[in-house]
Amino acid sequence: MAWEVFYYQTERSESPIEDFLNSLPSKAKAKCIAYMDLLEEMGFDLPRSVIAKLRGDIWELRPEWAGTEYRFLYFALIGQRFVILHSLTKKRQQLRPKDIKLAETRMTELLRRIEDEGTSPIRKRTNKT
């Protein structure tokens, strides 16, 4: 069974992940989306050069375009779903702890919102290659 990738969505139905993707140059955006397609297709079977576990349940997807590295922090949700929680342009050797903490905070919030059945905390990914 294939995986599905979703984006974290705020309680105001905003998607910081889509905003980030839409801010990228078109070729960089296409590369990031292609990596998400691979994540859907292969899940945890992708090589370490493409995905890596960061801390706890948080993983990173690691696309690169024209010498610029991008990071998409995500976790696995029941039902073969990955939820991308945070996205950034990597500018240092290691990710900043505050970026990982933001992903963890959003994951906790998302799980709480699923239990409360309020505003949907995830948005289906529509930008596929």
C-alpha positions as CSV (number, residue, x, y, z in Angstrom):
1,M,0.0,0.0,0.0
2,A,1.4,3.4,-1.0
3,W,1.7,6.3,1.4
4,E,0.0,9.7,1.1
5,V,1.6,13.0,2.0
6,F,-0.4,15.7,3.7
7,Y,0.5,19.2,4.9
8,Y,0.1,20.6,8.3
9,Q,-2.8,23.1,8.4
10,T,-3.3,25.8,11.1
11,E,-6.6,26.3,12.9
12,R,-7.2,29.2,10.5
13,S,-6.9,26.7,7.6
14,E,-3.6,28.2,6.5
15,S,-0.8,25.9,5.1
16,P,2.7,27.2,5.9
17,I,4.0,24.3,3.8
18,E,2.2,25.4,0.7
19,D,3.2,29.0,1.4
20,F,6.9,27.9,1.6
21,L,6.6,25.8,-1.6
22,N,4.9,28.7,-3.5
23,S,7.8,31.0,-2.5
24,L,10.4,28.8,-4.1
25,P,11.8,29.2,-7.7
26,S,9.8,26.9,-10.0
27,K,12.6,24.4,-10.5
28,A,13.3,24.1,-6.8
29,K,9.6,23.7,-6.1
30,A,9.4,20.9,-8.7
31,K,12.4,19.1,-7.2
32,C,10.8,19.3,-3.7
33,I,7.5,18.0,-5.0
34,A,9.3,15.2,-6.8
35,Y,10.9,14.2,-3.5
36,M,7.4,14.1,-1.9
37,D,6.3,11.9,-4.7
38,L,9.2,9.5,-3.9
39,L,8.2,9.6,-0.2
40,E,4.6,8.6,-1.2
41,E,5.9,5.8,-3.4
42,M,8.7,4.3,-1.2
43,G,7.9,5.5,2.4
44,F,10.6,4.6,4.9
45,D,12.5,2.6,2.2
46,L,14.1,5.7,0.8
47,P,17.9,6.0,1.3
48,R,19.4,8.1,4.1
49,S,20.5,10.7,1.5
50,V,16.8,11.4,1.0
51,I,15.3,10.9,4.4
52,A,16.6,10.8,8.0
53,K,15.2,10.4,11.5
54,L,15.8,13.6,13.5
55,R,14.4,13.0,17.0
56,G,11.5,11.0,18.4
57,D,8.8,10.7,15.7
58,I,10.2,13.5,13.5
59,W,11.9,12.8,10.2
60,E,13.3,15.0,7.5
61,L,13.0,14.9,3.7
62,R,16.1,16.3,2.1
63,P,15.7,17.7,-1.4
64,E,18.4,19.9,-2.9
65,W,18.4,22.1,-6.0
66,A,21.2,24.1,-7.5
67,G,23.3,23.9,-4.3
68,T,20.5,24.9,-2.0
69,E,19.3,22.4,0.5
70,Y,15.6,22.3,1.6
71,R,14.2,20.4,4.6
72,F,10.7,19.1,5.2
73,L,10.1,17.9,8.7
74,Y,7.4,15.3,9.0
75,F,6.0,12.3,10.9
76,A,4.0,9.2,10.1
77,L,0.3,9.2,11.0
78,I,-1.8,6.0,11.3
79,G,-3.2,5.0,7.9
80,Q,-0.1,5.2,5.7
81,R,0.0,9.0,6.0
82,F,3.0,11.3,6.3
83,V,2.2,14.8,7.5
84,I,4.8,17.6,6.7
85,L,4.9,19.8,9.7
86,H,7.6,22.4,8.9
87,S,9.7,23.4,5.9
88,L,12.8,25.5,5.5
89,T,15.8,26.3,3.5
90,K,18.8,24.8,5.2
91,K,21.6,27.4,5.8
92,R,23.8,25.7,8.4
93,Q,25.5,22.3,8.8
94,Q,22.9,21.2,11.3
95,L,19.2,22.1,11.7
96,R,18.5,24.5,14.4
97,P,16.9,23.0,17.5
98,K,14.1,25.5,17.3
99,D,13.1,24.1,13.8
100,I,12.8,20.6,15.3
101,K,10.9,21.9,18.3
102,L,8.4,23.7,16.0
103,A,7.8,20.4,14.2
104,E,7.3,18.6,17.5
105,T,4.9,21.3,18.7
106,R,2.9,21.2,15.5
107,M,2.7,17.4,15.8
108,T,1.4,17.6,19.4
109,E,-1.2,20.2,18.3
110,L,-2.2,18.2,15.3
111,L,-2.8,15.0,17.3
112,R,-4.8,17.0,19.9
113,R,-6.9,18.6,17.1
114,I,-7.6,15.1,15.6
115,E,-8.9,14.0,18.9
116,D,-11.0,17.1,19.4
117,E,-12.4,16.8,15.8
118,G,-12.3,20.6,15.2
119,T,-10.6,22.2,12.2
120,S,-8.9,19.6,10.1
121,P,-5.2,19.8,11.0
122,I,-4.0,18.4,7.7
123,R,-4.5,19.4,4.1
124,K,-4.3,16.9,1.2
125,R,-1.4,17.6,-1.1
126,T,-2.6,18.7,-4.5
127,N,0.7,19.8,-6.1
128,K,2.0,16.5,-7.5
129,T,4.3,16.0,-10.5
